[in-house]
Amino acid sequence: MHTKSLFQEHYHFIGIGGIGMSAIAMALIKKGNSVSGSDLITNKETEKLKKLGALIFEAQDKNNIDFINSKFKSQKINFVFSSAIKEDNEEFSYCKKNKFLIRHRSEILAMIMKSYTSLSVAGSHGKTSTSTFLSTLLQVCTNNSSSITGGIIPIYKSNAHIDNTKFLVAEIDESDGTISKYYSDIGIINNIDFDHCDHFSDINEILSSFKKFASNSKKLLVNYDCKITRENFNSEYRWSNKDFKKIAYSIIPYVINKTHTIGKYYENGIFVDMMTIPIPGLHNLSNITAAIAASRMIGISLNKIKKNIKFLELPKKRFELRGEFEERTIYDDYAHHPNEIKATIDLAKLFIKDKLNCNKQKGRLIAIFQPHRFSRVKEFINEFAEELAKADIIYLTNIFGAGEKNINNINSQLIANLIYKRNKNVQYFKDNYEIKNNFYKLTKKNDFIVNMGAGDCHNLWQILNNQNT
């Protein structure tokens, strides 16, 4: 039933190495299509695609397009782009000039979803974690599920797993307004917050796009604990970690520590059982509650969920322990919005508190943060300062522009100046190499270091370890 081919066409991805684009490319190959793509960098995703038979170009120019049109002239050729591709990209502009068939990545993902019972995860924060938890539960409980997400799912060791299955978990991007293109059997909204100010002018524009996504979903599952979703989406399928009355699915936390959360599980306001969640953090409890709720909505028994919940793991770069370096503990996290930074710092403090309870020496909480996008920093500069100041020590590196032009002369020193009014222990550095060169002045034994951002900041662990090679 789900072996329907996407016509064995050819798809060329302009910017194939991105975590979202590469996942769709992998899915298309598994569906029997030929795939090529270009990117300015090579990474693990492009290497995986090569092994699957994709043709990868390590430059982006019009000669690639001519070669593809010549090599695959017997097939229908689709040129795929994402909103990250700029108008002056040589491949993109050449395709437009010659009126070749150009399709946005969202259109391709929406097409793939039609051949499955789709469970779509949307929201301003926690999409990748929720998609990972839901993908894992469906895999271990049904062995009949595929996934396309924006992160590496541990159970698959990939951001895409496509097979001849009934279900598909898809992570849906709201950043460019294309969220309205998706039609889901179950649509999940984690939360709604103002972000992506390079595309949206205010929260009402974001809310409007989510409402379109909701109207395209046969069933809608929403987070009752988020004020915006609670007030704007009237669905019988709601989850909460604060209330259980008139709520379809609730887990009320009872014990919280750095290894797990124990909570009271309710369905439709009725206590069912105690539930042990093997992932720490209240924000992760919300994401896992959503995954359990969606699993129940498609008929998976609670006993089966409880039996298999031990297999849940966070995706890569979501409070990911990189290891111990010279008796300093280092974690990576994808937090790049003030509310995400708040959740990450709260979780780090839980770890430090647990360490104290074990009568171990207290270390300082050091936050290393690479801001992401000039527009985001301009919009939330005060909020960034407020949340980052809650760490003991803060080190900021240069803003990762993600292709944006710095038209307002925004820089990380401006954030540092605002943090200094709240917490004097703040410094600005150019990048992680400069932090490495001063590492022993900046840190002490037993320090708990959280390295946050959505850019290229997660090379810190490798940089530090190369120091001794």
Number of C-alpha atoms within 10 A of each C-alpha: 8 14 12 13 14 15 11 14 17 24 26 25 27 27 23 29 24 18 19 22 25 24 26 25 30 25 21 23 20 17 20 16 19 21 25 22 28 23 18 12 13 15 10 11 19 26 14 14 22 14 9 14 14 21 16 21 19 14 15 18 16 15 13 20 22 13 11 19 17 10 10 14 11 10 15 13 19 18 23 23 21 18 13 13 13 13 11 9 14 17 25 22 15 17 17 14 9 8 9 15 12 17 15 15 21 25 13 18 23 18 14 21 22 16 19 21 18 25 29 29 28 27 23 20 21 21 25 26 27 30 31 35 28 27 29 27 28 26 18 18 18 15 13 14 25 24 32 32 30 25 24 21 26 17 18 15 12 21 24 26 22 18 17 16 17 16 25 27 28 30 25 30 19 19 18 17 18 18 22 19 16 23 22 26 20 21 26 31 27 24 20 20 18 18 22 20 20 14 13 15 12 13 14 11 14 24 17 13 18 24 17 15 25 26 14 19 20 11 18 24 27 26 26 26 17 15 12 15 23 15 9 11 18 12 15 14 19 26 31 23 22 13 16 22 14 14 19 20 28 30 30 21 19 12 11 16 15 18 13 15 22 19 20 18 21 23 19 17 15 15 13 12 14 16 19 19 23 20 20 20 22 16 18 21 24 23 24 25 25 29 25 25 25 26 21 15 14 14 9 17 12 15 9 13 18 16 11 16 22 13 13 21 17 21 23 19 20 19 21 16 15 17 13 14 12 11 12 16 18 20 21 24 22 21 26 21 24 21 15 19 23 19 16 22 20 17 20 23 17 18 18 21 16 16 15 13 11 9 8 12 13 16 20 19 22 25 26 27 28 27 27 21 23 25 21 20 23 16 15 17 21 15 19 24 22 18 19 27 22 20 22 16 20 26 22 25 22 18 22 17 15 13 11 14 11 13 8 9 9 16 17 22 18 17 24 25 16 19 25 16 12 14 19 15 15 25 18 21 17 14 17 26 14 12 22 17 12 12 13 11 9 14 19 14 15 18 18 25 24 25 28 26 23 19 17 13 22 20 13 20 19 10 14 17 11 9 9 6 5
